[in-house]
């Protein structure tokens, strides 16, 4: 059963999905997201919902004070990793840690971490712009879906499944970021341009050709690098994260047990 705060993920994700995919099915060439400067309204809609999700997590027991502190530590680590990677030819070390943390701490915590860490790192690196809300959403999804991988998968199969997921997630991240840029990045006079009057299939075909022609040199290294880090460091990191989670749960439940005994 979903936590109450989890229901905020549904409208937020639907809004984000619309923001990413509208060129494929909305037949209006002057739709507001077509104008680059208007994406600030998307950010204005997404950020308050993300903050509201975070507040609901705290108020309804999803995150206590210790969890918030841990979230801050993880966000700081991811900010540091983003500074090291800088996104050069897809070498981005943040994804392996986001995926592993999401795997251990769950979908809600993972989504909140993805949104928070991308926002904080953008402030540090000067990466604030119309694309930021899209990056935050996509990063939140990457960590969120990692948290939905069945917990019964353990042992040697766990890293394999996480690695397969990492390939899919990092490729979809690149695809989504390209999709939100495609309508205005390539213009209107190219064979690969978005055409508002065309069918979904025709626009999708043009976009996929554009995506494969422009992004494989970034997306494939991102996937390979992320999987390599997971295979090399995943086991000890997962053990450490699971221990941290267990201790956090023990500390959080201790007062409740004491009160019950009384």
N, C-alpha and C positions, 0 to 999 in steps of 0.2 A: 504493500500500500504506500502511495506517495505521501510524503510529509506535506503539511499544508503549504509551506513555502515552495514546495516543488511545483505547485500548480502555476506559479509565476513563470516557470521555465517554458510553459506551453505558449502563452501569448507572446512572450519575448522571442522565442524561437520561431514562431510563425511570422512575426514582424520581420525578424532577421532574414528568414527564408524568402519572404516577399522582396525585401530590399536587394537580396543577391540575385534573384531569378526573374525579376519583372521583365527584362528584355525578351524573354522567351515567349511570353504570352500576353503582355499588355499592348494592344495595338494603337498606342498613342505616342507619336514621336516627340511630343512636348510634355510627356509625363515628368513630374517635378524632379525625379531622381536622375533624369537625363542631363540635367544641368549640374555641373560639378559643384558650383557654389551652394546648391540647395541641399547637398548631403548633410550640411550642418543640422538640418531639421531632423534627419534620421538620428544623428548623434544625440540631439536634444530629446528625442523620444526614448532612445535605448538607455542612456546613462541613468536617468531617474529610475527606470524599472530595475536596472541592475543594482542600484543602491537600495531600492525598496526590497529586493530579494535578499540582500545582505542583512538589512534590518530585521526582516521576518525570520531569517535564519537564527539571529541572536534571540529575538523575543520569544520564539517558539521552541527554544532548546536545541536548535540545530547546531549552533555555535555558542559555546560559553566563552568566558574571558580567556581561558587558556587556549582554546581553539583559535580565537581571534589573534592572539599573540603568535601562535604557530603559523597562521595564515600570513601574518606580516613577515615572519622569518622566511617562509617559502617564497613570497613575492620578492623579497630582497635578493634571494639567491637567483631567482629567474632574471631579475633586472641585471645582476652581475653577469650572468651567462649571456644575456643579450648584448651587453657591451663587448664581450669577448668575441661573439660571433659576427655581429654587425650585418648578418644576412648575406655575406659575400658568397656568390655562386651557390647559394643554398646551404652553406655551412652555418646552421643555426642550432646551437646546442640546447636551446630552451625546451625543445619539443620532447626530448626523452624524459626530462624531469617532470614536465607537466603531465605526461602520460602516466608515469610511475606514481606520482602523487595522487592523480585522479583515480588510478586503479585501487590504491589502498584506502583512501579517505572517502571515496564515493562520488556520485554524480553532482550533488549539490555543492559540496566543498570544492570539487574540481572546477565546476563552472565558475564559481565565485573567484577562485584563484586565477583562472585564465583571464577573466575580465579585469580583475584588479591588477595583476602583474603586467599585463600589456599596457594598461593605462599608465601605471607608474613608470614603466620603462620608457614609454613614449615621452613623458615629461622630462626624464633624465637625458634621453638621446636627442631631444628636439624633433621627435617624430610625430608631433601633433599635426593633424590635418584631416581633410574630409574622409580619408581612408581609415582613420583610427577606430571609429565605431565598428567598422567591418572586421578589422583585425581582432578587436576585443571579443566580438561575438564568435568568430571562427576559432579563436584560441579557447574560449569557454566551452565550445562544442567538443573540441579535441579532448580536453580533460574530462568533460562530462561523460562522453560515451566510453572513455576508458574506465570510468567508474561503474559502467553498466556491464562490463565483462563479468560473466558468472564467477562468483567467489569459489565455487567448487573446483575450478580449474587451478591446480597447484602443481608443485614439483617441476620436472623438466619441461612439461607442456606449457607451463605458465609463461615463460619467457618466449616460447615459440608463438603462442597466441598473441601476446603483447607485441611482438615484433611484426607479425602479420598485420595487426591493427595499426601499428605505427606507419607501415607502408601506405595503407589505405588512407589514414588520417592526414598524413603529410601531403599526399597527392591531392586529396580533396581540398585541403587548405589552399594550395596553389591554384587549383581550379576555381574555387570560390573568389579568391582575390582577383583573379583575371576576369571573372564574369562581371564583377561590379565595376571594373574599369573599361571593359570592352566597348560599350556603346559610344563613349566620348573619346577614348584614347586613340582609336583607329580612324575616326572621322566617318563621313557618310559617302565618300566617293570611291571606296575600295571594294574589291570583290569579296572581302571578308567583313564588310561593315554590317552593323545592325540595321535591318530594314523593318520598320514598324508594321508595314502592311503585309509582310510575309508570314507564312505559317510557322508554328513552333518548330517543326522538323527542319525547315530550311534555315531558320536562324540558329538552331542548335548545331546544324552541320557546319555553318560558317564559323560559329564560335569555337567548336572543337578543333577545326583546322587552324584557326588563329592561336588557340591555346597550345597545341602540339608544336606549332612552328616557333613560338616565342618563349616557352617556359620549361621545356624538358631539361635544358641545361641548368635550371635552378631546382626543379622539383625532384629530379632523380638524385642529385647529390644530397638534397635535404633528407630524402628517404633513406639512402644508404648510410649517411652519417648518423641519423637517429637510431637506426637499427643496430649499427655497430656499437654505439654507446650503450644501448639497452643490453645487448649480449655481453659486453665487456663488464659493465658495472651494475646491471639490473639486479642480480641476485643479492649482493650485499646491501644495495640501497633498499630493496624491497624488505629485507629482514629488518633493517634499521627503521624504516617507516612503519612497519607493522608493530615493532616494539614501542615506538613513540605513540602510536594509536592506542595500543593496549594500556600503556601507562596513563595516557590522557583519559581513557574511559574509566580506569580504576580510580583516579583522583576525582573525576567528575561524579562518580557514583558513591564515593565514600561518605559524604554528608548524608545522602539519602538512606544508606544502610544504617548509619548511626541513629538517625531520627526514627527509623522503623524499629530498631532494637529498643529504644526508649519507649 
